[in-house]
Protein backbone atom coordinates (compact mmCIF):
# COMPACT_ATOMS: atom_id res chain seq x y z
CA UNK A 1 0.00 0.00 0.00
CA UNK A 2 2.92 2.33 0.76
CA UNK A 3 4.36 1.65 -2.69
CA UNK A 4 1.03 2.55 -4.30
CA UNK A 5 0.75 5.73 -2.25
CA UNK A 6 4.23 6.69 -3.47
CA UNK A 7 2.92 6.55 -7.04
CA UNK A 8 4.30 3.16 -8.07
CA UNK A 9 2.01 1.41 -10.55
CA UNK A 10 3.68 -1.98 -11.01
CA UNK A 11 5.30 -4.59 -8.79
CA UNK A 12 7.74 -7.18 -10.16
CA UNK A 13 8.51 -10.54 -8.53
CA UNK A 14 11.29 -12.89 -9.61
CA UNK A 15 12.40 -16.22 -8.18
CA UNK A 16 14.83 -19.14 -8.59
CA UNK A 17 18.02 -17.03 -8.76
CA UNK A 18 17.30 -16.32 -12.41
CA UNK A 19 19.46 -13.32 -13.36
CA UNK A 20 18.45 -13.48 -17.02
CA UNK A 21 14.91 -12.40 -16.11
CA UNK A 22 16.04 -8.79 -16.05
CA UNK A 23 16.70 -8.96 -19.79
CA UNK A 24 12.93 -9.34 -20.28
CA UNK A 25 11.40 -7.32 -17.48
CA UNK A 26 10.98 -4.03 -19.40
CA UNK A 27 9.28 -5.73 -22.37
CA UNK A 28 6.97 -7.57 -19.98
CA UNK A 29 6.14 -4.32 -18.22
CA UNK A 30 5.33 -2.72 -21.57
CA UNK A 31 2.94 -5.55 -22.46
CA UNK A 32 1.28 -5.25 -19.05
CA UNK A 33 0.67 -1.52 -19.58
CA UNK A 34 -0.55 -1.95 -23.15
CA UNK A 35 -2.91 -4.84 -22.35
CA UNK A 36 -3.98 -3.48 -18.93
CA UNK A 37 -3.06 -6.76 -17.26
CA UNK A 38 -3.68 -7.13 -13.53
CA UNK A 39 -1.03 -9.86 -13.64
CA UNK A 40 1.40 -10.83 -16.37
CA UNK A 41 3.40 -14.07 -16.09
CA UNK A 42 6.75 -14.28 -17.88
CA UNK A 43 6.96 -17.60 -19.71
CA UNK A 44 9.16 -19.63 -22.05
CA UNK A 45 8.54 -22.58 -24.38
CA UNK A 46 8.11 -25.71 -22.29
CA UNK A 47 8.87 -29.33 -23.08
CA UNK A 48 5.98 -31.72 -22.46
CA UNK A 49 6.07 -33.28 -18.98
CA UNK A 50 8.83 -30.91 -17.88
CA UNK A 51 8.87 -30.24 -14.12
CA UNK A 52 7.69 -26.70 -14.71
CA UNK A 53 4.23 -25.23 -14.30
CA UNK A 54 2.24 -24.51 -17.46
CA UNK A 55 0.21 -21.41 -18.31
CA UNK A 56 -3.34 -22.41 -19.23
CA UNK A 57 -6.74 -20.87 -19.78
CA UNK A 58 -9.18 -22.59 -17.46
CA UNK A 59 -12.86 -22.35 -18.39
CA UNK A 60 -15.49 -22.87 -15.72
CA UNK A 61 -18.82 -24.61 -16.30
CA UNK A 62 -20.59 -21.22 -16.28
CA UNK A 63 -18.46 -20.07 -19.23
CA UNK A 64 -16.16 -17.72 -17.33
CA UNK A 65 -12.44 -18.33 -17.59
CA UNK A 66 -9.13 -17.49 -15.98
CA UNK A 67 -5.56 -17.57 -17.31
CA UNK A 68 -3.09 -18.85 -14.75
CA UNK A 69 -0.37 -21.31 -13.84
CA UNK A 70 -1.15 -25.01 -13.37
CA UNK A 71 1.61 -26.83 -11.50
CA UNK A 72 3.30 -29.63 -13.43
CA UNK A 73 2.11 -32.37 -11.07
CA UNK A 74 -1.49 -31.29 -11.72
CA UNK A 75 -1.27 -30.38 -15.40
CA UNK A 76 -1.06 -33.87 -16.92
CA UNK A 77 -3.95 -35.34 -14.84
CA UNK A 78 -6.04 -32.26 -15.60
CA UNK A 79 -5.45 -32.60 -19.33
CA UNK A 80 -6.18 -36.33 -19.31
CA UNK A 81 -9.47 -35.64 -17.53
CA UNK A 82 -10.56 -32.85 -19.88
CA UNK A 83 -9.05 -33.68 -23.30
CA UNK A 84 -10.19 -37.22 -23.96
CA UNK A 85 -7.28 -38.93 -22.24
CA UNK A 86 -4.56 -36.86 -23.94
CA UNK A 87 -2.13 -35.65 -21.35
CA UNK A 88 0.75 -33.19 -21.49
CA UNK A 89 2.09 -33.97 -24.97
CA UNK A 90 4.05 -31.91 -27.49
CA UNK A 91 2.40 -30.27 -30.49
CA UNK A 92 3.88 -29.73 -33.97
CA UNK A 93 6.42 -27.25 -32.58
CA UNK A 94 8.03 -29.95 -30.45
CA UNK A 95 6.94 -28.16 -27.28
CA UNK A 96 3.94 -28.39 -25.01
CA UNK A 97 1.13 -26.02 -26.10
CA UNK A 98 1.14 -24.76 -22.51
CA UNK A 99 3.98 -22.23 -22.00
CA UNK A 100 6.32 -22.75 -19.07
CA UNK A 101 5.78 -20.55 -16.03
CA UNK A 102 9.04 -18.94 -14.78
CA UNK A 103 7.50 -17.75 -11.51
CA UNK A 104 8.36 -14.21 -12.57
CA UNK A 105 5.38 -11.89 -12.35
CA UNK A 106 4.38 -8.30 -13.07
CA UNK A 107 1.42 -7.16 -10.98
CA UNK A 108 -0.66 -4.01 -11.40
CA UNK A 109 -0.62 -2.27 -8.04
CA UNK A 110 -4.30 -1.30 -7.63
CA UNK A 111 -5.65 -4.83 -8.18
CA UNK A 112 -2.88 -6.35 -6.10
CA UNK A 113 -3.35 -4.09 -3.07
CA UNK A 114 -7.15 -4.40 -3.17
CA UNK A 115 -6.86 -8.20 -3.27
CA UNK A 116 -4.39 -8.27 -0.38
CA UNK A 117 -6.71 -6.12 1.71
CA UNK A 118 -9.71 -8.33 1.01
CA UNK A 119 -7.92 -11.65 1.60
CA UNK A 120 -5.35 -10.52 4.19
CA UNK A 121 -2.80 -12.14 1.90
CA UNK A 122 -4.21 -15.63 2.44
CA UNK A 123 -4.07 -17.76 -0.70
CA UNK A 124 -5.40 -21.32 -1.09
CA UNK A 125 -2.85 -23.92 0.00
CA UNK A 126 -1.16 -26.34 -2.36
CA UNK A 127 0.79 -29.59 -1.97
CA UNK A 128 3.49 -30.74 -4.38
CA UNK A 129 5.06 -33.96 -3.05
CA UNK A 130 8.39 -34.96 -4.57
CA UNK A 131 9.05 -38.71 -4.73
CA UNK A 132 12.29 -40.65 -5.03
CA UNK A 133 10.94 -42.82 -7.87
CA UNK A 134 7.91 -43.41 -10.06
CA UNK A 135 6.62 -45.92 -7.52
CA UNK A 136 5.73 -42.92 -5.33
CA UNK A 137 6.38 -44.99 -2.22
CA UNK A 138 9.03 -42.75 -0.68
CA UNK A 139 9.40 -38.98 -0.50
CA UNK A 140 12.53 -37.34 -1.90
CA UNK A 141 12.18 -34.45 0.54
CA UNK A 142 9.78 -33.20 3.19
CA UNK A 143 6.34 -32.49 1.80
CA UNK A 144 4.66 -29.33 3.03
CA UNK A 145 1.77 -27.02 2.42
CA UNK A 146 2.64 -24.12 0.14
CA UNK A 147 0.94 -20.87 -0.83
CA UNK A 148 2.04 -19.80 -4.31
CA UNK A 149 2.01 -16.19 -5.41
CA UNK A 150 1.17 -17.24 -8.97
CA UNK A 151 -2.22 -18.44 -7.67
CA UNK A 152 -3.35 -14.92 -6.79
CA UNK A 153 -5.47 -14.57 -10.00
CA UNK A 154 -7.94 -16.92 -8.31
CA UNK A 155 -8.68 -14.06 -5.90
CA UNK A 156 -8.86 -11.27 -8.49
CA UNK A 157 -12.26 -9.83 -9.46
CA UNK A 158 -13.77 -11.38 -12.59
CA UNK A 159 -13.11 -8.25 -14.70
CA UNK A 160 -9.36 -8.31 -14.02
CA UNK A 161 -7.31 -9.13 -17.12
CA UNK A 162 -4.61 -11.78 -16.61
CA UNK A 163 -2.14 -12.83 -19.29
CA UNK A 164 1.37 -13.99 -20.06
CA UNK A 165 4.31 -12.85 -22.17
CA UNK A 166 6.50 -15.54 -23.74
CA UNK A 167 10.17 -15.21 -24.70
CA UNK A 168 12.74 -17.63 -26.09
CA UNK A 169 14.49 -19.32 -23.18
CA UNK A 170 17.91 -17.86 -24.03
CA UNK A 171 16.55 -14.36 -23.42
CA UNK A 172 15.35 -14.73 -19.86
CA UNK A 173 15.49 -18.19 -18.31
CA UNK A 174 18.44 -19.95 -16.71
CA UNK A 175 17.65 -20.50 -13.04
CA UNK A 176 20.14 -21.72 -10.44
CA UNK A 177 18.16 -24.45 -8.70
CA UNK A 178 20.32 -27.59 -8.56
CA UNK A 179 23.46 -28.74 -6.79
CA UNK A 180 26.45 -29.72 -8.97
CA UNK A 181 25.60 -33.38 -8.40
CA UNK A 182 21.92 -33.04 -9.35
CA UNK A 183 22.84 -30.79 -12.29
CA UNK A 184 25.21 -33.40 -13.69
CA UNK A 185 22.45 -36.02 -13.57
CA UNK A 186 20.06 -33.68 -15.38
CA UNK A 187 22.72 -32.97 -18.00
CA UNK A 188 23.35 -36.69 -18.58
CA UNK A 189 19.61 -37.25 -19.02
CA UNK A 190 19.44 -34.55 -21.70
CA UNK A 191 17.87 -31.81 -19.58
CA UNK A 192 19.10 -28.32 -18.83
CA UNK A 193 21.22 -28.49 -15.64
CA UNK A 194 19.81 -25.25 -14.14
CA UNK A 195 22.78 -24.78 -11.83
CA UNK A 196 25.55 -22.38 -10.87
CA UNK A 197 27.59 -23.34 -13.93
CA UNK A 198 24.87 -22.67 -16.49
CA UNK A 199 23.38 -19.68 -14.67
CA UNK A 200 26.54 -17.71 -15.39
CA UNK A 201 27.50 -19.29 -18.73
CA UNK A 202 24.01 -18.65 -20.13
CA UNK A 203 24.20 -14.99 -19.11
CA UNK A 204 27.44 -14.60 -21.10
CA UNK A 205 25.80 -16.36 -24.06
CA UNK A 206 22.70 -14.17 -23.97
CA UNK A 207 24.73 -10.95 -23.84
CA UNK A 208 26.93 -12.08 -26.75
CA UNK A 209 23.83 -12.94 -28.78
CA UNK A 210 22.37 -9.50 -28.06
CA UNK A 211 25.63 -7.89 -29.25
CA UNK A 212 25.52 -10.00 -32.43
CA UNK A 213 21.88 -9.08 -33.06
CA UNK A 214 22.89 -5.43 -32.70
CA UNK A 215 25.51 -6.01 -35.42
CA UNK A 216 28.73 -6.48 -33.42
CA UNK A 217 31.20 -9.20 -34.39
CA UNK A 218 31.78 -11.59 -31.49
CA UNK A 219 33.90 -14.69 -32.09
CA UNK A 220 32.37 -18.16 -31.80
CA UNK A 221 32.42 -19.70 -28.31
CA UNK A 222 34.93 -22.21 -26.99
CA UNK A 223 33.87 -25.71 -25.95
CA UNK A 224 34.57 -26.29 -22.26
CA UNK A 225 33.52 -28.66 -19.48
CA UNK A 226 32.85 -27.55 -15.90
CA UNK A 227 31.65 -29.88 -13.13
CA UNK A 228 31.21 -32.54 -15.82
CA UNK A 229 28.82 -30.35 -17.88
CA UNK A 230 29.68 -29.47 -21.48
CA UNK A 231 29.15 -25.78 -22.23
CA UNK A 232 29.90 -23.24 -24.94
CA UNK A 233 31.92 -20.53 -23.23
CA UNK A 234 31.27 -17.15 -24.84
CA UNK A 235 33.09 -13.86 -24.35
CA UNK A 236 32.33 -12.38 -20.95
CA UNK A 237 30.33 -9.29 -21.98
CA UNK A 238 28.56 -7.61 -19.07
CA UNK A 239 26.86 -4.27 -18.59
CA UNK A 240 25.01 -2.39 -15.88
CA UNK A 241 21.49 -0.93 -16.25
CA UNK A 242 23.10 2.52 -16.54
CA UNK A 243 24.60 1.36 -19.86
CA UNK A 244 21.51 -0.34 -21.30
CA UNK A 245 18.29 -2.00 -20.21
CA UNK A 246 16.56 -2.75 -23.52
CA UNK A 247 17.79 -4.04 -26.87
CA UNK A 248 17.13 -0.66 -28.47
CA UNK A 249 19.40 0.93 -25.89
CA UNK A 250 22.17 -1.57 -26.72
CA UNK A 251 21.83 -0.63 -30.39
CA UNK A 252 21.98 3.06 -29.47
CA UNK A 253 25.21 2.46 -27.53
CA UNK A 254 26.73 0.68 -30.56
CA UNK A 255 25.92 3.06 -33.46
CA UNK A 256 28.57 1.47 -35.71
CA UNK A 257 28.24 -2.06 -34.37
CA UNK A 258 30.00 -3.72 -37.31
CA UNK A 259 33.15 -1.92 -36.18
CA UNK A 260 33.03 -3.68 -32.79
CA UNK A 261 35.12 -6.89 -32.75
CA UNK A 262 35.42 -9.05 -29.61
CA UNK A 263 37.33 -12.35 -29.32
CA UNK A 264 35.88 -15.33 -27.47
CA UNK A 265 38.49 -15.13 -24.69
CA UNK A 266 37.69 -11.48 -23.95
CA UNK A 267 35.99 -9.76 -21.04
CA UNK A 268 34.12 -6.47 -21.56
CA UNK A 269 32.43 -4.67 -18.65
CA UNK A 270 30.49 -1.45 -19.29
CA UNK A 271 29.03 0.83 -16.62
CA UNK A 272 27.57 4.26 -17.33
CA UNK A 273 26.91 6.57 -20.29
CA UNK A 274 29.29 5.01 -22.82
CA UNK A 275 28.99 4.94 -26.61
CA UNK A 276 31.27 2.66 -28.63
CA UNK A 277 32.03 3.51 -32.25
CA UNK A 278 35.11 1.37 -32.98
CA UNK A 279 36.53 -1.31 -30.71
CA UNK A 280 38.80 -4.28 -31.27
CA UNK A 281 39.13 -6.29 -28.08
CA UNK A 282 41.27 -9.36 -27.42
CA UNK A 283 41.68 -9.48 -23.65
CA UNK A 284 39.98 -7.66 -20.79
CA UNK A 285 38.53 -4.13 -20.81
CA UNK A 286 36.42 -2.33 -18.24
CA UNK A 287 34.97 1.14 -18.75
CA UNK A 288 33.23 3.04 -15.96
CA UNK A 289 31.59 6.46 -16.30
CA UNK A 290 30.14 7.91 -13.10
CA UNK A 291 27.04 10.13 -13.08
CA UNK A 292 27.60 13.31 -15.07
CA UNK A 293 30.15 11.70 -17.38
CA UNK A 294 29.68 10.81 -21.04
CA UNK A 295 32.29 8.66 -22.79
CA UNK A 296 32.58 8.10 -26.54
CA UNK A 297 34.96 5.35 -27.63
CA UNK A 298 36.00 6.64 -31.07
CA UNK A 299 38.69 4.06 -31.79
CA UNK A 300 40.20 1.62 -29.29
CA UNK A 301 42.36 -1.45 -29.80
CA UNK A 302 42.99 -3.61 -26.73
CA UNK A 303 45.12 -6.75 -26.58
CA UNK A 304 46.32 -8.05 -23.22
CA UNK A 305 46.53 -11.18 -21.07
CA UNK A 306 42.92 -10.74 -20.01
CA UNK A 307 41.02 -12.62 -17.33
CA UNK A 308 41.01 -16.32 -18.30
CA UNK A 309 38.54 -18.90 -17.03
CA UNK A 310 40.17 -21.79 -15.17
CA UNK A 311 38.64 -25.10 -14.08
CA UNK A 312 38.03 -25.55 -10.38
CA UNK A 313 40.62 -27.74 -8.72
CA UNK A 314 39.73 -31.11 -7.21
CA UNK A 315 40.58 -29.79 -3.74
CA UNK A 316 38.76 -26.45 -4.23
CA UNK A 317 37.50 -24.95 -0.97
CA UNK A 318 35.80 -21.76 -2.24
CA UNK A 319 32.06 -22.67 -2.31
CA UNK A 320 31.32 -20.22 -5.15
CA UNK A 321 33.99 -21.78 -7.34
CA UNK A 322 32.88 -25.32 -6.42
CA UNK A 323 29.27 -24.58 -7.35
CA UNK A 324 30.22 -23.10 -10.74
CA UNK A 325 33.14 -25.39 -11.51
CA UNK A 326 35.35 -22.52 -12.64
CA UNK A 327 37.01 -19.33 -11.50
CA UNK A 328 37.88 -16.06 -13.23
CA UNK A 329 41.59 -15.33 -12.86
CA UNK A 330 41.93 -11.57 -12.40
CA UNK A 331 45.71 -11.15 -12.46
CA UNK A 332 46.69 -7.59 -11.41
CA UNK A 333 47.55 -5.50 -14.45
CA UNK A 334 46.11 -8.02 -16.93
CA UNK A 335 43.22 -5.74 -17.99
CA UNK A 336 42.78 -2.24 -19.37
CA UNK A 337 40.64 -0.27 -16.92
CA UNK A 338 39.23 3.10 -17.95
CA UNK A 339 37.45 5.00 -15.17
CA UNK A 340 36.06 8.51 -15.61
CA UNK A 341 35.12 10.27 -12.38
CA UNK A 342 35.01 13.99 -13.22
CA UNK A 343 31.84 15.29 -14.91
CA UNK A 344 32.29 16.05 -18.60
CA UNK A 345 32.43 14.55 -22.09
CA UNK A 346 35.40 12.33 -22.91
CA UNK A 347 36.53 10.77 -26.17
CA UNK A 348 38.76 7.69 -26.26
CA UNK A 349 41.00 7.26 -29.28
CA UNK A 350 43.78 4.67 -28.94
CA UNK A 351 44.09 2.91 -32.33
CA UNK A 352 47.35 1.23 -31.34
CA UNK A 353 47.29 -1.85 -29.13
CA UNK A 354 46.65 -1.03 -25.48
CA UNK A 355 47.76 -3.73 -23.11
CA UNK A 356 47.66 -3.33 -19.35
CA UNK A 357 46.75 -0.25 -17.34
N, C-alpha and C positions, 0 to 999 in steps of 0.2 A: 504494500500500500504506500509505503514511503517512496519507493521508486516511482510509482505512478504520480504521486503528488509532486515529485521533482520534475515531471514532464516527460519521463521515459515511456515510450510507447510499446517497446518490444523487450522480451526477456529470452535469452538464449541459454539452453542447457546442452552440455556435451559430457560424454561418459567414455569409459574404457580406454583412457590414456591415448586418445586418437588425435594426434597433433595435426594430421592432414585435414581434419574437419574445418579448420580456419581458412583453408583455401576455397571453401564453398559457402561460408556463412553469409557473405554479402549478397551473393546471388539468391540464396534462400530467403534472406530478408526482403529483397526486392520482389520476389514472387509473392511472399506473404502480404506485402503492402498492395501489390497490384490486384491480387485475388481476394483481399480482405479476409484472409484466413485467421480464425481464432487460434488454430494450431497448425503448424507445418512440420512434417517429419522429413528429415533428410534421409534419403534412401539410395541404395545401389542395386544393380542387378544381382539376383540371388540364385544360387544353384538349388535345384529341387532337393528337398530333405536336408538342406544345410541347417546347422544348429544356430539359426538366426531367425528372429521373428519376421513375419511377412505382413506387408501392408495390404489390407483387403477392404472392400466395401461390403458391409454387412447389412442385409435388408431384412427388416422385421416383417412379421405376418401382416401388420397393418399398412405396409407399403413404405413406411419411413425407413431411412437408412443412415448409416454412420460409417465414416472412413477412419480406420484405426489399425493399430498393430494387433496381430494374433500371434501369440508365442508359438515357437516351432513345435513344442510338444502337444499343442492343441490344434495346429493348422491341419496336419494330415488327417486326423480323425474327423475334424469338422468337414473337410472337403469330401471324404469318403461318405459321410452321412448326407451330404447335400448335393453331390454331383454324380449320383449313380454309381458309387463305388470307386470313382477315380480319385486318387489321393493327390499328394503334392508331387506332380510330375512336370517335366520340362515341356515347353511348347517348341515351336519351330525355331526359335532363337537359340535354343540350347539352355535357356534359363527358365526358372519358374515364372509363371505369369504374375506372381505376387512379389513385388519388390522387397528387398531386404531392408529391415528397419535398423538403422545405426544407433538408435537411442540418442539421437541428437535432434533437439526440438527448438522451434521458434514459436513463442507464445505471444499473442496479442494481450497487452496488459489489462485492459478493461474486463474482458471475459475471464481472464485468469484470476484476477483479484476478486471479482464477484463470485466466482465458483468457490474460491478458498473461503470466503466469508460464509457462504451458505453451507458448506460441508465441513467447515473447520479443518480442512485439509485431509479429511478421512476418505480414502479411496478403497474400493472393494479389494479384499485380499486375494492372493494368488499363490499357488503352490507349483513349483517346478522341480520335482525330484530328479536327481541325477544318479543313474545306476552304473554299476561296474561292468555289466554285460547286458546283452539282449534278453537274458533270462529274467531280468528285473527282480532278482531275488536278494540283491545286496546293494545298499546305497554306496555310491562313490564318495559322497560327502554328506554332511548334515543337511537334512531337509527342513526348510523353515517356511513360515508364512512371509510373503513379500507384498509390498504395495508399490506398484510401478507407475512412475510419472506418466508414461505413455498411455495409461488407461484413463487419463483425466477427461478425454472427450466423452466418455460415458456420462459424465456429470454436467457437460455443457448444455445450455438450452438448445432446443431443437433447431432454432434458426441459425445457430453458429456454424460457420463454414469451416470444415476441416479437410486438409489435403496433404499432399506430399510432393517433394521435389527430388527427382532422381538424377544422379550423376554417375559417370563411369567410376569404377572403384579407384582407379589410379589417382583421381582428382582429390578424393576426400576420405578414403577409408583404409586405414592400416592400424588397427588397434593393437595395443600391447596387453595381451590377456593371459599368455601362457608362459610357463617356466621353460628354460632351455630344453629340458628333457621332454616335456609334453609337446613343445614346438617341433622337435626332431621327429617325433612319432607322427604328427600331423603332416609334416613335409614328406615323410616316407610313404604316407598313404595318399599323397597327391593333393592335399589340402594346403591352403595358405597357413603358414606357421603362426601368424599373429603374435609376435613376440618382440623382445627388445632388439633383436637383430634386424628384423624386417621393418619395425616401426621407424628406425632411423634410415635404413637403406631405401625404403620406399619414399621417404621425404626427399632424399637427394634425387631419386629418379623422377618424381613429380616436378620438382623445380627445374631439372634439366629439360624435361619435356615442355614445360611452359616457355623456357628460353628458346627452344627450337621452334615452337609454334609462333613465337614472336619474330623469328627469322634469324636468331643467332646460330652460330655454328659450334656445336658442342660435340667433341669426339665420342665415338661409341664406347660403351662401358667395358670394364674388365670383368672377366669371370673369376669369382672368388668363392671361398667356402669358409663360413664362420659357424662355430658350434655344430658342425656337420650339415649345415644348410647351404645349398648352392644359391648364390645371388649374383646379380649383375651390378657391380659397383660403379656408379656414375660419379662424375665430378661433384664435389661438395659445394654446391651453390646454395647460399642461404641469404635471406634478407629479412629486415625488420618491417613491421607495418608502416613505419615512417618512410620507407622506400617505395613500397607498393602493397596494396591490398587486393586489387582486382587485376585481371588479365589486361584490361585496357591501360591500367597504370603501368604495368610492366612494359607494354609496348611504348608508352609515352617516355619511359626512362631509357629506352633503347631505340632512338629515332633512326639510327642507321644500323639496325641489328645485324645485317650481313657483314658488317665490319667488326663484329665481336666474335673472336675465336677463343675457345677454351678447351684445353686438353683434358683427357679423362682423369689424370692424376691430380688435377688442380683443385684448389679451394678458393672460393670467392665469397666474401662476406660484405654485405652492403647495408649501411645504416644511415638514414637521413636523406636529405634532398640532393640526390646525385643523378646526373644524366651521363650516359656513356655513349660517346660517338664512335670511337675506335679503340679497341682493346685486343691485344694478343696476350693470352695468359697461359703459361706453362709453369705452374708452381702455386704459391699461396699469396693472395692479395686481400687485404682488408681495407675498406674505406669507411670512415666515420665522419659525418657532418653533424655537428650539434645544432640545436635550434638557432635560427637566424643565419645559417650558413647555406650557401648554394654552391655545389661543386659540379663542374662540367669537365668530364674526361675527354679531351680533344683527341689525344693520341698517346697511348700508353702501351709499352711492351715490357712484360714481366717474365723473367725466367729465373727460377731459383730452386733450392732444394725442396721447398714446399713442406707440407705436413702429411707425410705418408700414413697409410692405414696398416697397422700391424696386427697379426693374429694374437689373440690372448694366449698366454703361456699356460701349460698344463698345471702349474702351481700358482696360478693367478689368485691373488687375495682381494683385489679391488672388486666389490660386488657389481658395480656398474659395468666394468669391463667383462666380468664373467657372464653377466646377463646378455650382453651384446655379442660377445665373442671376438671383439676387436677393440683396439685403442687408437686414438689419433695421436701421433707423435709430434708434438709442437716444440721442436728444437729451437732454442733462442737464436734469433737472427736469421731463421730459415724462411721468413716471410717478409713481404713488403707491406708495411703498415702506414697508411696515410690517414692522419687525424687532423681535422680542421675545427678549431675551438673558438676562433675569433669571428664575430659576425662579419659577413661580407660575401662577395662572389669570387670564386676561385676557379681557375682553369688549369688543368693538368696536361702537360705536353712533354712526354718523355719517350720519343720514338726509338731510342736506343735501349737495349736490354737493361732492365733494372733488376738487380738481384736482391740483396738483403738490405733492410733498413730498420 
